[in-house]
Amino acid sequence: MPSADRLLCRDCGAALPAPGAACVRCSSPTPALPEKSDPEAKSDLPPVRVGDLFEGKWRIESKLGAGGMGSVFLAHDIALDRHVAIKVLARELCQDKQFVERFEREARLTARLEHPNVVPVYAVGRHQGRPFMVMKKLEGDTLAWKLQAEGRLEPARAAEVFRQLCAGLAHIHAHGCVHRDIKSGNIFIGPTGHATILDFGVLRDPNSAGNTQVGMMLGTPRYMSPEQARGSTEVDLRADLYALAVLLFECLAGSPPFEAVSDLAVIHMHAQEKPPELIALVPGLPPGLGPMLRRALSKAPSARYQSAEEFAAALDAAVAEPSPGLSPAAASSSDAAQAAPFPVEPAPFPPPDGVPAFDPPYVADPSPSVPRASSGLSFPAASASGPPPRPTTSVGQRARRRWLWPVLTVAALGLAAAELVFVQIGWPQKEPEEEETSSEGEETPATVAGPDRPSRPSRTGSRPKPAKLYGTLKVTSVLSGKAYPAMVEVDGEERGETPLTVELSTGKHALRVFRAGFQDYRRNITVNHRHLTEIKVDLLP
């Protein structure tokens, strides 16, 4: 039988490598729960069931999900005839005084944070010995689900969301509190785009000393500030702003700045490594976002933005800058293109005769940055009231104009040809054997060939074959907060039992998690390049 002081993960029950360390199986960053010598010590606390009546006021209708510290249920408020969400502390944690105190502290602190971008708490209480809190039932999805479905956010849309998050964080910080677990799963986006901050399970109350033990890490590794990663006790609001910067990076790039196989490696990267340059990963973004995020992700708290208001102002200024190579008018028209989950690579032009193709180090999109030669001619703008009066000209002027047009035409053609050669030389070409051919029966536009000039290949036929990209899918399954194996099926093919980590091609996949005696879990997922997609399934009988 295991020793009584052995440390287990409170989510999946796996043994922890050291006190306060993150679980290597399920990535739980919360403190470990000592294994009880009597495993039946929690059997006197019954599970929450559909139909249960909490304090005679709220009737449970269904289970919405499970988190690190408990489960969330949909309930009906009998007196007010409305739906609410009820968060109940996990049964195994109710035996631990520290967790009970933290849960009830979260409820008290959240209840006094009245702000449109902070989830409202209506009431707190206990049901059959288990603490619970009654919250507003929100409509929409978490930001994590939004990113899973869309890949990334267009800068203007991201700025709108983060403007609201900064307002909510500013209110939290004004009360002297630190959230310490800002992440995509704790941000809720409503149907109208309204953003709400959720889950204050690791919220720090400035008036309570000793809430966090020495050496204990709280937060989620992917968004953890360097000072949290080092186990520092000096964690303030700037840790929230660092996590907010990580989340902004993820929204704009489609993946967070630091990813690794284990959470311990991610924690080390936050503490020691320099984050990648956003503009290098996603060309075409407003250039001001690069230095803005570089400062927000500084290792030293003093080098970051010092308030949520300052963060929001810097983000607004960065997004307002036009993308490189675009005029302000063209920048506004490019919003639709930026809204796509991934940048669309234009089809390359074939090289002209006698010009060898070559591969420069990297060309993201030559079209915005190609310099346009000026003809040296200026034309007056048309008047709003109508065309300007036609000027009178002499016979000599008309004669000069007749020979001027051929000269200008030849000059314009020469400039266009030079520009075309510039584009063709600057665009990377693939080897001929890598080129795709158009599918049989597909109509492609044709050009008429001259006697000594071969016909120009169609864009469909000359487009280089894209390299196959891959991402990683990690699937875990739990029953009542404990790891419970189930079979994983991807696109109709069985891949093994949970916990399972598998490499998949980028794009959409059909996921199914199943086990005899339990409901099938089905979901369409999107796998992004170099992105770790984590799915945690709560098995339901």
N, C-alpha and C positions, 0 to 999 in steps of 0.2 A: 504494500500500500504506500502511496506517495507520502513524503513527510509533510507535516502540517504547515511548515513555513515555505514550502515550494511556491514560487510565483507563477501565476497563470494569467493569460490574457482574459479580461473580463468580457470580451466579445466572442472569441472562438474557443477558449479553453486551452490554447497551445501554451507550452512552457516558454517563459521569457528568458532571454539570454542574461539579463541583469535587471536589478530593480530600477524602475522608471524608464526602461528602454521600450522602444516601439516594437510591437509584435511583428515578427518577420513573416508570419502567415497571412494575417488579415490587415496589417498596417495600422492597427489601433494605437493611437498616440496617448491615450488616457492612462492613468496609473493602473498598476497591476492589482489584482484582488487576491489576497492570500487564500490558498485552497483550504476549505474547511475540513476538519478531520471527520465531521459527520456530514456526508453528502445529502442527508435527508433534512438538514436543518431548515431548509426553505420550503418544505412540503406543506407547511401550514398556511402559506399564502396562495390562495387560488388564483388561477389565471383570469384575465378579463375576457368575458364572453359577450357575444351579441345579445342584447336584451338587458344587460346589467344596468341598474339604476344608481347613479352616483348622487348621494345625498338627497335623493328624492327629486332632483332637478334635471339631470341630464341622462338620457337613455342612449346606450351604445348601439350604433347601427352597423358599423363595419370597421375594419382595421385599415388605416391609410398607409402605414409603413412602420419601420423600426429603425432606431438610431443607436448610437453608442450607449446612451444612458437609459433608454426605455423605448416604448412604443407610442404611436400616435393613432388615435381612434376618431372616427367621425361619430358625433353624437347629436341628439336632438334636444335643444333647450325647450323644455315643456312649457315653462311660464311665458317665454317670449316668442315661442314658435319659430325658431330659427336653428340653423345648423351651426355647430361649433366644433372646434378641434380640441381633443383632450389628450394631453401628454402624460403618460403614466410611467413612473420609475420602474425599471426592470426588477423582477422578483429577487434575483440573486444579489442585487445591490441594496435591497431594503434592509439586509442584515448588517450592512456596513454604515456606521454612523456618519463617516466622512462623506459618503455619497449622498445620503439623505440630506445632510446639511447643505451640500452644494446644490442639490436639486431645488430645495426650498428657498435657498438664497437666490437662485436664478429667477424663481417665480416672483419673489419680492422686488428684486431689482428691475426686472422687466416691467412689472406692473406700474412702477413710478416713471418709466420712460415713455411719456406720451408724445408721440411724433408720427406723422403720416408714413414715414419710411421705416418704422420699427413696429414689429408685430404686437398688437394689443393683447394684454392678458386680462381676462375678466374676473377670474376667481381662482383660489387655491384651496386644497383640502386633502383629505385622506379617504380612501375607499378600501375597506377590509385591510387596513394597515399599510396600504401603499400610497405614497404621496402622489398627487396629480395637480395639474394646472389646466385651466380652461382658457383657450385662446380663440381668436377670430379665425374662422374657416376662410382661407384664402382661395381664390380662383386663379388658375393659371398653371405654370410649371416653374420648377427651379431653373436657375441660370445654367446649371449643369446639364439639364435636359435640353435647353435651348442650344447650347454649344454642341451637344451630341447630335442634334438634328441639323444644325446649320453650318457647323464647322468653325466659323468665326463671325464676328460682327463687323459691319461697316463702321468706320471711325465716328461719323456723326451719330449713329445709333448708340455706339458704345459710350460716347460722351454724355448722351441723354440719360442712360442708365447710371453711369458713375456720378453724374451730378446729383442724382437722388441719393445714392449710397453715401456720398460725402456729406450730404445734409443730415442723413440719419446718424452717421458716425460722429459728426460735430455735436449733435444732441447728446449722444452717449458720452462723449468725452467731456462735454460741459458739466455733466453730473459726476465727473471724476472717475468714470468707469472705463475699463478696457475690455473689448470683446474677446480678443485672443484666438478667435477661430473663424476669421473671415475667409470664406471659400465659396466656390460656385454652388455647392449643395446647400449653403445657408443663405442664399439670395433667391427670393421668389419674384417672378415677373408675371404681372397680371395681364389680362387680355388687351388692356389699353396701354401697356408698357410701364405700368406703375411698379416700382421696385420696392421690396420690403426686406429688411434684415431679420433673419430668424436665428433660433437656437443659441441661447446665451448660456449653454451648459458650462463653459469655462470662463464666464464673465468674472472679472476681478472687481470686488468691492473695495474702494480705498479705505473704508472705515473698519474693515475686518482684517486683522493681522494674522499671518500664519495660515492663510488659505492654501497656499502652495508650499509643499515641502521642499526642502533643499534638494537639488538634483532632480526634481520631478519636471518632466516635460509635458506641457499642455499645448494643444493645437494640432493642426494637420500638417504632416511633413512637407507636402507639396507647396504649402503657403507659409511655412514657418520662417520667421525673421531670423537673421544671424544670431541675435542675442538670445532668442528662444532656443535655437539649435545648440548654443553653447551652454544652456542651462542656467543662464544668468537670472538672478532675482530682480535685476533692475529692468523690468519690462514695462513700458509705458505706451501711450497712445501711438507712438511712432512705429511700434510693432504692427498695429492695425493698418497703418498707412503703407507699410512694406507689403503686407499680405494683399492689400488693395492693389498695389502696383503689380504684384504677381498675377492677380486675377485680371487686371487690365491687359497685361502682356498676353495672357491666355486667350482673352476675347479677341484681340487683334491678330494674333499669330496662329490661332487654332490649337496651340499647345503651350503649356507653361514653360518658363525659361529653363527649369532644371527637371530632368527626368532620368530615372535609373531603374534597374531591376528591383532593388531593395529600397525601402524608405530610409534606412540608415545611410545609404549612399546619397540620397537626396538631401538629407539633413546636413551631411558633410559638404555638399556642393553649395548649399545656401550659406554656410559658415565661411567657406574658403574660396570658392571659384567665382570668376567674373561672369556675369550673365551675357548671353549672346546679344548681338545688335539686332534690334527689331527690324530696322529698315533693310538690313541685309537679308533677313529671312522673308520679308514681305515687301518687295519693291513697289513703289507707287503710293505708299502711305504718305501723309503730310510729313515733311522732314522734321518738323518740330517735335514729333512724338519720340524720336530717337533720344535726344538729350533729356527730354522730360522724364522718360522712363529710366534712363541711366541714373539720373539723380534720385528718383524715387526708389530704386533698387540698391542704393548705396549700402555698403556693409556697416558703416558707422551711422548710428541714429542721428547724430548731429548734422550729417551731410544731407539728410533727406528733407522733404517738406515737413514743416513743423506743426502743421494743422491740416485738418480735412478741408477747410476753406482754401488754404494755399494750394493744396493738391488740385482742387476743382478749378481754381483760376488758371493754374499752369496747364491743365488738360484742355480747357476751353481755348487758351491762346495757341496751343500746339495744333489742335484740330482746325483752327481758323486759317492756318497757313495752307496755301494751295499746294497740291502735289507737284513734284519737279516736272518742268516742261509744260505745265498747263497754265493758261491764263485764268484769272478769277472766273470768267464766264465758262470756260471749258471745265474748270474744276468742279463747278456746281453741276454740270451735266454728267460728270463721271461718277456720281454717287451710286447710280444703278449698277455700274460695273463693279464698284467696290463692295457692293452688298452681296456679291456671289461668294459662296463658301471658300472657293479657291480661285486665284488668279488664272484667267484663261490665256493659254499660250497661243499667240497668233501663228497662222501657217506661214512657214518661211517661203521666200521667193527663190527660184532657181538662180544660180550664178550666171551672169552673161557670158557670151562666148569669149574665150581667151582670158577670163578672170578666174584663177583657181580659188576653190572654196577652202576655207580654213576655219579653225575653231578658236576664237578668242577665249580667255579664261571664263567669262560669264557675261552674257548680255541679257538683262531681264526683259526689257521691252524697248526696242530701239525707236519705235515710232514717236514717243513723246520727246525724246532727247535729240532727234535728228535736227541739226540746224537748218533753217529755211533761208535760202539766199534771197535777198531783196532785189527787186528790179530797179530800184532807185526812183520809181515813179510814185507819185502820190495822187490820190483821187479824192475830191471833196465829197463829203457825206451828203446824201440826198436830204433835201429839206423835208420837214414833216408836213408842210403845207402843200407840197407838190414838187415836181421836177424843176430844177433851176432853168432860167431862160437860156435858150440856145444862143451862144455868142456868134457874132458875125465874123467871117474870115475872108481874107483876100484870096485871090487866085493863087498867089505864090505860096501862101500857107497851106492851101489844099494840096498843091503839088508836092510840097515837102512831106505832108502827112501821108500821101500815097506811097512814097518810097520808105517812109519810116515804119509802116506796119510790117512789111516783110522782114526788116531788120529785127524788130522787136519779137516777131514770131520765131525767127531762128534763134535769137538769144534765149527766149523762154524755153524752147525745145532743148537747147544745150544745157540750161540749168536743170531742167527736169531729168535729162539723161544723167547728168552728174549726180543729182540727188538719188536717182534710182540705183546707180552703181554704189553709192555710199551705203545705202540701206542694205544692198545685197552683200557687200563685202563685210559689213559690220554684223550680219546675222549669222549665228553658228549653223553650219551645215553638217549633215550626217553622211556617213559613207553610203554609196549607192545601194549596196546590198541590204542596208537597213531600211530602205524606203518601202512604204506600203503601196500596194496597187489597189485601185478602186475595185469594189466588189462587182461581181458579174451582174450585168443588167442595170447597173446604176448609171444614170445619165450624168455626164460631166461636161461643163462648158468647154468648147473647142475654139481655137484661134486659127485663122488662115495663115498658112506658111508661105513665105516667099520662095523664089527659086533656089536661093542659096542659104535659106534660113530654116532650120528645123522648127516644127510647130512646138509651141511652148507647152510643157506638161501642165496638166490641171493641178490646182492646189490640193485636191483630194489625193491625187496620185503621188505628189512630191512631198507630202507631209511626213516627217520622220516618225518612226515608230516610238511612242513614248515608253520610257523606262518603267518597269513595273515597280510600284511603291508598296510598302508594307507598314502596318502598324501592329500593335500588340493588344490582345484582349485577355483580360483577367476576370474569371468568374468564380465567385464563392457562393455558398449556400448555407443558410443557418436555420435552425429551428429553436425558437424561444431564446434567441441570442447566442446559441451554441452552434459550432460548426457541425453540419450534417450533410454527408455526401449525397450528390444527385448527379444524374447523367446530363452531359452537355451535348447539344446537337446544333451545328452551324450549317445553314443552307441544306438541311436534310441529311447531313453526314454526322455520325456520332464521333466526337472528339475525345471522350474520356469523362472521368468523374471529377467533381469539384473537390478541392480547389484546383483550378485548371488555368494555365497560362499558355496561350497559343498565338502564333503569328499568322495574321490574315492580310490579304491584299486590301488596299484602301478602297473605300466605297461602302455601299450598303450590304448588310447581311441579315439573314433571318436567324434569330437566336431562340432556342428552346431549351429549357431546363426542366427535367422531369424525374419523378421517382414514384414507384408504385405506392398508392395510398394517399398521394398528394396531388394538388391541382397543378396542371402544367403552367409553366411560366413562359410566355411567348412575347417577343419584342423584336422590332426591327431596329438594328443598330447601325451606326456609321463609324467606320474605322478610318482614322486620319493618319497621314504619313508621320512616322516617328512619334506617334502619340499612344500613350497607354490608356486604354479604355477599360475602366473597372466597373463590373456589374456585381452587385451583392443582392442575392435573391433570398427573400424570407419565405420559406416553404409553408404553405397553408394546407391543412388536411382537407 
